[in-house]
């Protein structure tokens, strides 16, 4: 009986192990270069925190502008690490900010 490619011996083509956080940024390291872009630890969390804050702020205020500016600065990092290849924003405001930086 012939075997289809999906039934090959799992040891014939080993896959790399899952990527763990410490594989990307080892303990005690605060940034790394990915595709030539410096990525700081906390960049994704900062972007998400700012995106969530937008709902509580009024467009046109200095606070809103400061949050949008920070999100624009962080957007290239999200693209570099591939986050926007697997996740899409639910917020139209966040989607606009990301589109402006594209």
C-alpha positions as a Markdown table, in Angstrom:
| # | Residue | x | y | z |
|---|---|---|---|---|
| 1 | Unk | 0.0 | 0.0 | 0.0 |
| 2 | Unk | 1.4 | 3.4 | -0.9 |
| 3 | Unk | 1.5 | 6.2 | 1.6 |
| 4 | Unk | 0.2 | 9.7 | 0.8 |
| 5 | Unk | 2.5 | 12.6 | 1.8 |
| 6 | Unk | 0.3 | 13.3 | 4.8 |
| 7 | Unk | 1.1 | 9.8 | 6.2 |
| 8 | Unk | 4.9 | 10.0 | 5.9 |
| 9 | Unk | 7.1 | 9.0 | 8.7 |
| 10 | Unk | 7.1 | 12.0 | 11.1 |
| 11 | Unk | 10.9 | 11.5 | 11.6 |
| 12 | Unk | 11.7 | 11.8 | 7.9 |
| 13 | Unk | 11.1 | 15.6 | 7.7 |
| 14 | Unk | 11.4 | 16.9 | 11.3 |
| 15 | Unk | 9.7 | 20.2 | 11.9 |
| 16 | Unk | 11.4 | 22.9 | 14.1 |
| 17 | Unk | 10.0 | 23.0 | 17.6 |
| 18 | Unk | 7.5 | 25.7 | 18.6 |
| 19 | Unk | 8.9 | 29.1 | 19.1 |
| 20 | Unk | 9.0 | 30.1 | 22.8 |
| 21 | Unk | 9.2 | 33.7 | 24.1 |
| 22 | Unk | 12.8 | 33.1 | 25.3 |
| 23 | Unk | 13.7 | 32.0 | 21.8 |
| 24 | Unk | 12.8 | 35.5 | 20.5 |
| 25 | Unk | 14.1 | 37.5 | 23.5 |
| 26 | Unk | 16.3 | 35.6 | 26.0 |
| 27 | Unk | 16.0 | 36.5 | 29.7 |
| 28 | Unk | 17.6 | 39.9 | 30.4 |
| 29 | Unk | 17.4 | 41.1 | 26.7 |
| 30 | Unk | 15.1 | 44.0 | 26.0 |
| 31 | Unk | 15.3 | 44.2 | 22.2 |
| 32 | Unk | 16.2 | 42.2 | 19.1 |
| 33 | Unk | 16.6 | 42.8 | 15.4 |
| 34 | Unk | 14.0 | 41.2 | 13.2 |
| 35 | Unk | 14.3 | 41.7 | 9.5 |
| 36 | Unk | 16.5 | 44.7 | 10.1 |
| 37 | Unk | 14.0 | 46.4 | 12.5 |
| 38 | Unk | 14.7 | 46.8 | 16.2 |
| 39 | Unk | 11.9 | 45.3 | 18.2 |
| 40 | Unk | 11.7 | 46.2 | 21.9 |
| 41 | Unk | 10.2 | 43.9 | 24.4 |
| 42 | Unk | 6.7 | 45.1 | 25.2 |
| 43 | Unk | 6.0 | 46.7 | 21.8 |
| 44 | Unk | 3.0 | 44.5 | 21.0 |
| 45 | Unk | 1.6 | 45.0 | 24.5 |
| 46 | Unk | 2.0 | 48.8 | 24.3 |
| 47 | Unk | 0.3 | 48.9 | 21.0 |
| 48 | Unk | -2.6 | 46.8 | 22.3 |
| 49 | Unk | -2.9 | 49.0 | 25.4 |
| 50 | Unk | -3.0 | 52.1 | 23.4 |
| 51 | Unk | -5.5 | 50.7 | 20.9 |
| 52 | Unk | -7.8 | 49.8 | 23.8 |
| 53 | Unk | -7.4 | 53.4 | 25.2 |
| 54 | Unk | -8.7 | 54.9 | 22.0 |
| 55 | Unk | -12.2 | 54.0 | 22.9 |
| 56 | Unk | -12.0 | 56.1 | 26.1 |
| 57 | Unk | -10.5 | 59.1 | 24.4 |
| 58 | Unk | -12.1 | 61.9 | 22.3 |
| 59 | Unk | -10.7 | 62.4 | 18.9 |
| 60 | Unk | -9.0 | 65.8 | 18.5 |
| 61 | Unk | -7.8 | 66.0 | 22.1 |
| 62 | Unk | -4.0 | 66.0 | 23.0 |
| 63 | Unk | -4.4 | 62.7 | 24.8 |
| 64 | Unk | -5.9 | 61.1 | 21.7 |
| 65 | Unk | -3.2 | 62.5 | 19.5 |
| 66 | Unk | -0.5 | 61.2 | 21.8 |
| 67 | Unk | -1.9 | 57.7 | 21.7 |
| 68 | Unk | -2.2 | 57.8 | 17.9 |
| 69 | Unk | 1.4 | 59.0 | 17.6 |
| 70 | Unk | 2.7 | 56.2 | 19.7 |
| 71 | Unk | 0.6 | 53.6 | 17.8 |
| 72 | Unk | 2.0 | 55.0 | 14.5 |
| 73 | Unk | 5.5 | 54.6 | 15.9 |
| 74 | Unk | 4.8 | 51.0 | 16.9 |
| 75 | Unk | 3.0 | 49.9 | 13.7 |
| 76 | Unk | 6.1 | 49.0 | 11.7 |
| 77 | Unk | 7.1 | 46.6 | 14.5 |
| 78 | Unk | 3.8 | 44.8 | 14.2 |
| 79 | Unk | 4.3 | 44.5 | 10.4 |
| 80 | Unk | 7.9 | 43.3 | 10.9 |
| 81 | Unk | 7.0 | 40.5 | 13.3 |
| 82 | Unk | 4.1 | 39.4 | 11.1 |
| 83 | Unk | 1.4 | 40.2 | 13.6 |
| 84 | Unk | -0.7 | 41.8 | 10.9 |
| 85 | Unk | -0.4 | 38.8 | 8.7 |
| 86 | Unk | -2.4 | 36.7 | 11.2 |
| 87 | Unk | -4.5 | 39.2 | 13.0 |
| 88 | Unk | -6.7 | 42.1 | 11.8 |
| 89 | Unk | -7.9 | 44.9 | 14.0 |
| 90 | Unk | -11.6 | 45.0 | 15.0 |
| 91 | Unk | -11.6 | 48.7 | 15.5 |
| 92 | Unk | -12.0 | 50.9 | 12.5 |
| 93 | Unk | -9.8 | 53.6 | 14.2 |
| 94 | Unk | -7.0 | 51.1 | 14.7 |
| 95 | Unk | -7.4 | 49.9 | 11.1 |
| 96 | Unk | -7.1 | 53.5 | 9.8 |
| 97 | Unk | -4.0 | 54.1 | 11.9 |
| 98 | Unk | -2.3 | 51.0 | 10.5 |
| 99 | Unk | -3.3 | 51.9 | 7.0 |
| 100 | Unk | -1.8 | 55.4 | 7.3 |
| 101 | Unk | 1.5 | 53.8 | 8.3 |
| 102 | Unk | 1.5 | 51.2 | 5.5 |
